[in-house]
């Protein structure tokens, strides 16, 4: 989605006022989305490290890609990281259901990386002050998996 143009201009006694509300709200929204996208990468990397340590869950199996995913919802402006419902092993291992030990891979990944998550969010949101830095951080292409 391209950067919106300002369309509200007010002239009063030779002084022209231009509204940048649309541009500012777009920049804040896209910076927060970019930060959430990087947080998702960090958390999924941490989950993958623990997932690969489990017995029978090798890197080549491809089970991680099908089980643990993230959804960056643009309308709501939030990030959801979780397990797809049709993967029996992912849900059972996370919750400790049906004779599986409770492993809490998603929860532990988030709790162990809180400082890094705050650092990532702070890095993106501090760029609001500088428009050029903000536009450089915003990547128009979504992550394709």
KAFEN-V242012 format. One record per pair of residues at least 4 apart in sequence whose ideal C-beta (glycine too) atoms are under 8 Angstrom apart, sorted by the first residue. I is the first residue (numbers start at 1). J is the second residue. If there is no record, write none. Layout:
BEGIN
i=(I,I)
j=(J,J)
END
This chain:
BEGIN
i=(1,1,3,3,3,3,4,4,4,5,5,6,6,6,6,6,7,7,8,8,8,9,9,9,9,10,10,10,10,11,11,11,12,20,21,22,23,24,25,26,27,27,27,27,27,27,28,28,29,29,30,30,31,31,31,31,31,31,31,31,32,32,32,32,33,33,33,33,34,34,34,34,34,35,35,35,35,35,35,36,36,36,36,37,37,37,37,37,38,38,38,39,39,39,39,39,40,40,40,40,40,41,41,42,42,42,42,42,43,43,43,43,43,43,43,43,44,44,44,44,45,46,46,46,46,47,47,47,47,47,47,47,48,48,48,49,50,50,50,50,50,51,51,51,51,52,52,52,52,54,54,57,57,57,57,59,62,63,63,63,64,65,66,66,67,67,67,67,67,68,68,68,68,68,68,69,69,69,69,69,70,70,70,70,71,71,71,71,72,72,72,73,73,73,73,81,81,82,83,83,83,83,83,84,85,87,88,89,89,90,91,91,92,92,92,92,93,93,93,93,93,94,94,94,94,94,94,95,96,96,96,96,104,105,106,107,108,109,110,110,113,114,115,116,117,118,119,120,121,122,123,124,127,127,127,128,130,131,132,133,134)
j=(26,140,23,26,27,135,22,23,26,22,23,18,19,20,22,23,19,22,18,19,21,16,17,18,19,16,17,18,19,15,16,17,17,24,25,26,27,28,29,30,31,128,131,134,135,138,32,128,33,77,34,138,35,124,125,127,128,134,137,138,36,77,124,125,37,72,74,77,38,124,137,138,139,39,120,121,123,124,125,40,72,78,79,41,72,139,142,143,42,120,124,43,79,117,120,121,44,70,72,79,81,45,143,46,113,116,117,120,47,70,81,106,109,110,113,117,48,68,70,81,49,50,109,112,113,51,64,68,81,105,106,109,52,64,68,53,54,103,105,108,109,57,64,68,105,57,58,59,64,93,103,61,63,64,89,64,66,67,87,89,68,145,84,87,83,84,87,89,90,81,82,83,90,105,106,81,82,83,84,145,79,80,81,82,79,80,81,82,79,80,142,77,78,79,80,106,110,106,87,90,91,94,106,90,91,91,92,93,100,94,95,97,96,97,98,100,100,101,102,103,105,102,103,104,105,106,107,102,100,101,102,103,108,109,110,111,112,113,114,117,117,118,119,120,121,122,123,124,125,126,127,137,133,134,137,134,134,135,136,137,138)
END
